[in-house]
């Protein structure tokens, strides 16, 4: 997935981003893996060399922790995507802090 497409998806997810509490569930990752074979090995269990399961819309941007919001991604692409997501999450945090300060 290209960075431009990722930004398009994320902006759509941010239209009214409330305060989110997020955490990744190992059980949900296992559910995703039970339905989607590893691209490197074709197996549904065990190691998947060179790949990680990643959220399409980040949890910090309101993306759900569900198998439908997950995708296999090679590690190099995942690291690049993570850089964009970390910046986005910091931006969301600052925006939420400003909104909270204005509401007081």
Backbone as CSV, one residue per row, in Angstrom:
resi,resn,N_x,N_y,N_z,CA_x,CA_y,CA_z,C_x,C_y,C_z
1,UNK,0.850,-1.166,0.000,0.000,0.000,0.000,0.898,1.231,0.000
2,UNK,0.652,2.147,-0.927,1.464,3.347,-1.018,1.145,4.336,0.083
3,UNK,2.082,5.242,0.311,1.917,6.239,1.365,0.743,7.163,1.042
4,UNK,0.572,7.528,-0.231,-0.540,8.405,-0.598,-1.881,7.743,-0.278
5,UNK,-2.013,6.457,-0.591,-3.253,5.743,-0.292,-3.462,5.655,1.215
6,UNK,-2.396,5.382,1.953,-2.489,5.317,3.411,-2.979,6.650,3.965
7,UNK,-2.418,7.754,3.489,-2.847,9.070,3.974,-4.320,9.309,3.664
8,UNK,-4.768,8.911,2.467,-6.173,9.072,2.087,-7.087,8.311,3.046
9,UNK,-6.722,7.066,3.352,-7.511,6.237,4.268,-7.524,6.856,5.661
10,UNK,-6.364,7.305,6.112,-6.255,7.844,7.469,-7.021,9.148,7.626
11,UNK,-6.975,10.006,6.621,-7.719,11.259,6.709,-9.211,10.968,6.828
12,UNK,-9.693,9.991,6.073,-11.095,9.598,6.178,-11.436,9.099,7.569
13,UNK,-10.507,8.405,8.201,-10.748,7.862,9.536,-10.706,8.951,10.607
14,UNK,-10.138,10.110,10.279,-9.938,11.159,11.272,-11.006,12.233,11.286
15,UNK,-12.013,12.093,10.474,-13.005,13.154,10.345,-13.491,13.634,11.710
16,UNK,-13.803,12.744,12.593,-14.268,13.136,13.927,-13.616,12.243,14.971
17,UNK,-12.302,12.148,14.935,-11.586,11.232,15.825,-11.765,11.635,17.290
18,UNK,-12.508,10.837,18.065,-12.626,11.101,19.499,-11.404,10.569,20.236
19,UNK,-11.414,10.697,21.536,-10.330,10.105,22.328,-10.473,8.588,22.275
20,UNK,-9.419,7.918,21.905,-9.464,6.463,21.784,-8.544,5.835,22.804
21,UNK,-8.985,4.736,23.357,-8.049,3.897,24.096,-7.815,2.717,23.187
22,UNK,-6.573,2.384,22.959,-6.301,1.323,22.012,-5.221,0.404,22.524
23,UNK,-5.340,-0.816,22.116,-4.378,-1.835,22.435,-4.584,-2.985,21.466
24,UNK,-3.527,-3.621,21.132,-3.578,-4.710,20.169,-3.868,-6.007,20.893
25,UNK,-4.816,-6.758,20.377,-5.195,-8.033,20.979,-4.503,-9.184,20.264
26,UNK,-3.756,-9.976,21.014,-3.095,-11.146,20.435,-4.125,-12.141,19.907
27,UNK,-5.279,-12.212,20.553,-6.331,-13.135,20.109,-6.859,-12.731,18.731
28,UNK,-6.974,-11.433,18.483,-7.464,-10.962,17.185,-6.423,-11.240,16.101
29,UNK,-5.152,-11.072,16.420,-4.094,-11.398,15.454,-4.142,-12.891,15.129
30,UNK,-4.331,-13.725,16.135,-4.441,-15.182,15.881,-5.646,-15.484,14.994
31,UNK,-6.756,-14.788,15.234,-7.945,-14.994,14.397,-7.640,-14.620,12.945
32,UNK,-6.976,-13.476,12.744,-6.598,-13.065,11.381,-5.710,-14.132,10.734
33,UNK,-4.700,-14.581,11.489,-3.759,-15.569,10.943,-4.442,-16.895,10.632
34,UNK,-5.493,-17.226,11.365,-6.198,-18.486,11.091,-6.995,-18.410,9.790
35,UNK,-7.229,-17.193,9.296,-8.001,-16.988,8.071,-7.145,-16.593,6.869
36,UNK,-5.907,-16.157,7.126,-5.040,-15.644,6.056,-3.657,-16.292,6.167
37,UNK,-3.308,-17.071,5.179,-2.019,-17.768,5.197,-0.860,-16.779,5.075
38,UNK,0.245,-17.142,5.673,1.479,-16.360,5.567,1.891,-16.284,4.091
39,UNK,2.181,-15.087,3.585,2.599,-14.959,2.185,3.918,-15.683,1.884
40,UNK,4.774,-15.814,2.885,6.082,-16.431,2.660,6.034,-17.953,2.678
41,UNK,5.172,-18.511,3.531,5.173,-19.972,3.710,3.900,-20.652,3.249
42,UNK,2.816,-19.893,3.142,1.529,-20.488,2.793,0.859,-21.195,3.962
43,UNK,1.438,-21.065,5.151,0.913,-21.728,6.339,0.054,-20.762,7.159
44,UNK,-0.880,-21.337,7.902,-1.753,-20.539,8.761,-1.219,-20.425,10.186
45,UNK,-0.228,-21.205,10.515,0.384,-21.169,11.852,1.889,-21.162,11.707
46,UNK,2.547,-20.774,12.788,4.005,-20.788,12.801,4.592,-19.476,12.312
47,UNK,5.921,-19.447,12.224,6.607,-18.216,11.814,6.232,-17.805,10.395
48,UNK,6.324,-16.517,10.159,6.088,-15.960,8.827,7.267,-15.042,8.521
49,UNK,8.362,-15.613,8.050,9.591,-14.833,7.862,9.415,-13.665,6.892
50,UNK,9.839,-12.502,7.362,9.803,-11.309,6.527,8.490,-10.565,6.530
51,UNK,7.492,-11.064,7.257,6.165,-10.441,7.261,5.665,-10.221,8.685
52,UNK,4.786,-9.223,8.816,4.090,-8.949,10.078,2.617,-8.717,9.773
53,UNK,1.776,-8.929,10.766,0.363,-8.580,10.651,0.246,-7.145,11.142
54,UNK,-0.331,-6.282,10.309,-0.416,-4.865,10.644,-1.850,-4.372,10.458
55,UNK,-2.199,-3.336,11.195,-3.522,-2.711,11.042,-3.511,-1.810,9.812
56,UNK,-4.572,-1.829,9.041,-4.688,-0.966,7.870,-4.888,0.472,8.333
57,UNK,-5.928,0.704,9.132,-6.142,2.003,9.776,-5.621,1.857,11.197
58,UNK,-4.640,2.657,11.586,-4.026,2.496,12.901,-5.040,2.610,14.038
59,UNK,-4.746,1.897,15.105,-5.614,1.945,16.278,-5.721,3.362,16.821
60,UNK,-4.620,4.109,16.796,-4.633,5.475,17.342,-5.509,6.406,16.528
61,UNK,-5.826,6.019,15.293,-6.686,6.843,14.432,-8.114,6.329,14.432
62,UNK,-8.415,5.440,15.366,-9.772,4.933,15.468,-10.024,3.656,14.699
63,UNK,-8.979,3.101,14.111,-9.131,1.832,13.407,-9.474,0.727,14.391
64,UNK,-10.368,-0.167,14.004,-10.761,-1.237,14.919,-9.697,-2.325,15.008
65,UNK,-9.621,-2.946,16.145,-8.714,-4.086,16.330,-9.481,-5.342,15.938
66,UNK,-9.711,-5.471,14.632,-10.470,-6.601,14.092,-9.695,-7.206,12.920
67,UNK,-9.959,-8.470,12.608,-9.284,-9.081,11.452,-9.543,-8.323,10.143
68,UNK,-10.706,-7.691,10.021,-11.025,-6.945,8.802,-10.130,-5.720,8.607
69,UNK,-9.509,-5.249,9.681,-8.623,-4.089,9.628,-7.157,-4.510,9.670
70,UNK,-6.871,-5.751,9.306,-5.505,-6.259,9.340,-5.080,-6.749,7.968
71,UNK,-3.763,-6.746,7.778,-3.189,-7.177,6.507,-1.776,-7.701,6.770
72,UNK,-1.365,-8.680,5.961,0.035,-9.092,5.987,0.834,-7.998,5.293
73,UNK,1.954,-7.632,5.880,2.794,-6.603,5.277,4.253,-7.000,5.457
74,UNK,5.057,-6.802,4.400,6.464,-7.155,4.589,7.083,-6.172,5.577
75,UNK,8.117,-6.614,6.257,8.667,-5.836,7.375,9.188,-4.469,6.943
76,UNK,9.804,-4.372,5.769,10.332,-3.079,5.307,9.191,-2.092,5.075
77,UNK,8.112,-2.538,4.436,6.952,-1.660,4.216,6.303,-1.287,5.541
78,UNK,6.244,-2.237,6.460,5.638,-1.968,7.766,6.415,-0.886,8.518
79,UNK,7.739,-0.915,8.435,8.543,0.108,9.110,8.290,1.489,8.514
80,UNK,8.181,1.568,7.193,7.878,2.848,6.552,6.490,3.346,6.950
81,UNK,5.520,2.450,6.934,4.160,2.816,7.319,4.125,3.258,8.780
82,UNK,4.879,2.577,9.633,4.918,2.942,11.051,5.405,4.372,11.252
83,UNK,6.385,4.802,10.466,6.880,6.183,10.602,5.750,7.182,10.357
84,UNK,4.963,6.958,9.318,3.836,7.836,9.008,2.796,7.770,10.117
85,UNK,2.516,6.560,10.588,1.508,6.396,11.645,1.942,7.053,12.943
86,UNK,3.205,6.938,13.299,3.668,7.561,14.542,3.478,9.072,14.472
87,UNK,3.815,9.666,13.314,3.612,11.105,13.145,2.123,11.436,13.242
88,UNK,1.301,10.639,12.605,-0.150,10.848,12.652,-0.664,10.753,14.088
89,UNK,-0.224,9.760,14.814,-0.690,9.573,16.194,-0.269,10.732,17.085
90,UNK,0.944,11.228,16.873,1.377,12.407,17.649,0.504,13.613,17.317
91,UNK,0.167,13.778,16.040,-0.693,14.872,15.612,-2.077,14.741,16.250
92,UNK,-2.627,13.537,16.266,-3.937,13.299,16.883,-3.889,13.634,18.373
93,UNK,-2.833,13.194,19.040,-2.692,13.492,20.468,-2.689,14.996,20.723
94,UNK,-1.915,15.735,19.919,-1.856,17.196,20.097,-3.211,17.836,19.828
95,UNK,-3.895,17.371,18.787,-5.216,17.905,18.457,-6.202,17.636,19.591
96,UNK,-6.181,16.446,20.140,-7.090,16.108,21.232,-6.778,16.916,22.486
97,UNK,-5.497,17.159,22.733,-5.114,17.984,23.879,-5.643,19.410,23.715
98,UNK,-5.536,19.955,22.492,-6.048,21.306,22.234,-7.567,21.360,22.418
99,UNK,-8.257,20.348,21.897,-9.716,20.314,22.037,-10.113,20.238,23.505
100,UNK,-9.382,19.433,24.283,-9.690,19.298,25.697,-9.422,20.616,26.430
101,UNK,-8.330,21.311,26.074,-8.000,22.580,26.720,-9.030,23.655,26.389
102,UNK,-9.544,23.643,25.164,-10.541,24.633,24.765,-11.892,24.372,25.452
103,UNK,-12.132,23.111,25.787,-13.405,22.751,26.418,-13.439,23.051,27.896
104,UNK,-12.312,23.362,28.498,-12.271,23.605,29.944,-12.665,24.997,30.289
